Amino acid sequence: MEAAEYESVLCVKPDVHVYRIPPRATNRGYRAAEWQLDQPSWSGRLRITAKGQVAYIKLEDRTSGELFAQAPVDQFPGTAVESVTDSSRYFVIRIEDGNGRRAFIGIGFGDRGDAFDFNVALQDHFKWVKQQCEFAKQAQDPDQGPKLDLSFKEGQTIKLNIASMKKKEGAAGTPRTRPTSMGGLSLLPPPPGAKNAALAPLSGEHLPAGGFVVQPAVSPSSGGATVSWPQPKPATTATADIWGDFTKSTGATSSQTQPGAGWVQF
């Protein structure tokens, strides 16, 4: 079934009055003061429904719901619904009986808020109708819609500060490479003051009891020096200093910690 076959309720007001109105002699608009407001012709319930793009103002009995009259509205504001010139609580609507006969009657609300809801319900419905018509046109011809223009206009320029971009990149720096592992042990960075020393591969070496890795001294003619640094001791000596004691080493490592015997003196 098409969506136009469904009828939706837009507004319900339980108290509305119907008035006979005199013919309009001029084009100045209707005036509620000319009606017999203290003697309404009928009182009951008002419902606004919508079926497709057409709204229907239905006047019904409060108890039985029997239809008294209805006014089809295909445009708002328009001739089907008009406001009076001297009040916001009264309107003139054009009712139809389905056989081609039409008549204009006046309706009024006792509460100003009910009149406001009546007006807004019709406005919202026809605002929706207008949007649906625009969507249908865009679907038929998408090229007619507004296009996003990202091109530069005449005389428009753009400025890029490359110097500041390079400065930011330089401030970030490059990540330091991690030393190559030796026999499953990760090498720690050299102690302070050994920045100019070169590290030689230590594959196949064994750690002595003191926890130091010692490399043979390199002669000055070799173009560089080899330096070693202490490795972490086994877990049983948790209180030992990971850098060892370079000034008070004893035992088997005392001869190895002297300058020129495996360590480079600075």
Backbone hydrogen bonds, N-H to C=O, Kabsch-Sander energy under -0.5 kcal/mol:
donor,donor_aa,acceptor,acceptor_aa,energy
5,E,2,E,-1.6
6,Y,3,A,-1.3
8,S,6,Y,-0.5
8,S,50,A,-2.7
10,L,8,S,-0.5
10,L,48,I,-3.4
11,C,48,I,-1.5
13,K,46,L,-3.0
16,V,44,G,-1.9
17,H,108,G,-2.3
18,V,42,W,-3.1
19,Y,106,G,-3.1
25,A,23,P,-0.6
34,E,31,R,-1.2
35,W,32,A,-1.7
37,L,35,W,-1.5
39,Q,36,Q,-1.7
41,S,18,V,-2.5
42,W,18,V,-1.3
44,G,16,V,-2.2
45,R,60,E,-3.1
46,L,13,K,-3.2
47,R,58,K,-2.6
48,I,11,C,-3.0
49,T,47,R,-0.5
49,T,56,Y,-2.4
50,A,8,S,-2.8
51,K,54,V,-2.6
52,G,6,Y,-0.6
54,V,51,K,-1.3
55,A,73,V,-2.5
56,Y,49,T,-3.2
57,I,71,A,-2.3
58,K,47,R,-3.4
58,K,56,Y,-0.7
59,L,69,A,-3.2
60,E,45,R,-2.9
60,E,58,K,-0.6
61,D,66,E,-2.3
65,G,61,D,-1.1
68,F,59,L,-3.6
69,A,59,L,-1.2
70,Q,96,E,-0.6
71,A,57,I,-2.4
73,V,55,A,-3.7
74,D,72,P,-0.5
78,G,81,V,-1.1
82,E,92,V,-2.4
84,V,90,Y,-1.5
85,T,30,Y,-2.9
91,F,107,I,-2.5
92,V,82,E,-3.0
93,I,105,I,-2.2
94,R,80,A,-1.8
95,I,93,I,-0.7
95,I,103,A,-2.7
96,E,70,Q,-2.2
97,D,101,R,-1.5
103,A,95,I,-1.8
105,I,93,I,-2.2
106,G,19,Y,-2.6
107,I,91,F,-2.7
108,G,17,H,-2.0
109,F,89,R,-1.8
115,A,111,D,-1.4
116,F,112,R,-1.9
117,D,113,G,-2.2
118,F,114,D,-2.2
119,N,115,A,-2.0
120,V,116,F,-2.5
121,A,117,D,-2.4
122,L,118,F,-1.4
123,Q,119,N,-2.0
124,D,120,V,-2.9
125,H,121,A,-1.7
126,F,122,L,-2.0
127,K,123,Q,-1.7
128,W,124,D,-2.0
129,V,125,H,-2.1
130,K,126,F,-1.8
131,Q,127,K,-1.9
132,Q,128,W,-2.4
133,C,129,V,-1.9
134,E,130,K,-1.9
135,F,131,Q,-2.5
136,A,132,Q,-2.0
137,K,133,C,-1.9
138,Q,134,E,-2.1
139,A,135,F,-2.0
140,Q,136,A,-1.6
141,D,137,K,-2.0
144,Q,141,D,-1.5
145,G,142,P,-1.3
149,D,147,K,-0.6
150,L,148,L,-0.7
156,Q,153,K,-2.2
162,I,160,L,-1.2
165,M,161,N,-1.2
166,K,162,I,-2.4
167,K,163,A,-2.1
168,K,164,S,-2.1
169,E,165,M,-2.0
170,G,166,K,-2.5
171,A,167,K,-1.9
172,A,168,K,-1.5
173,G,169,E,-1.1
182,M,185,L,-3.1
185,L,182,M,-2.0
194,A,191,P,-1.6
197,A,194,A,-0.9
198,A,225,A,-1.3
200,A,198,A,-0.5
205,E,202,L,-1.5
211,G,208,P,-1.8
213,V,229,W,-0.6
214,V,212,F,-0.6
215,Q,262,G,-0.5
222,S,219,S,-1.9
223,G,220,P,-1.4
224,G,219,S,-0.5
227,V,198,A,-1.3
231,Q,211,G,-2.4
237,T,234,P,-1.6
238,A,235,A,-0.5
240,A,237,T,-1.5
244,G,241,D,-1.5
246,F,244,G,-0.6
253,T,250,T,-1.2
254,S,251,G,-1.4
257,T,253,T,-1.1
258,Q,255,S,-0.6
260,G,263,W,-2.0
261,A,258,Q,-1.9
263,W,258,Q,-0.6
265,Q,263,W,-0.6
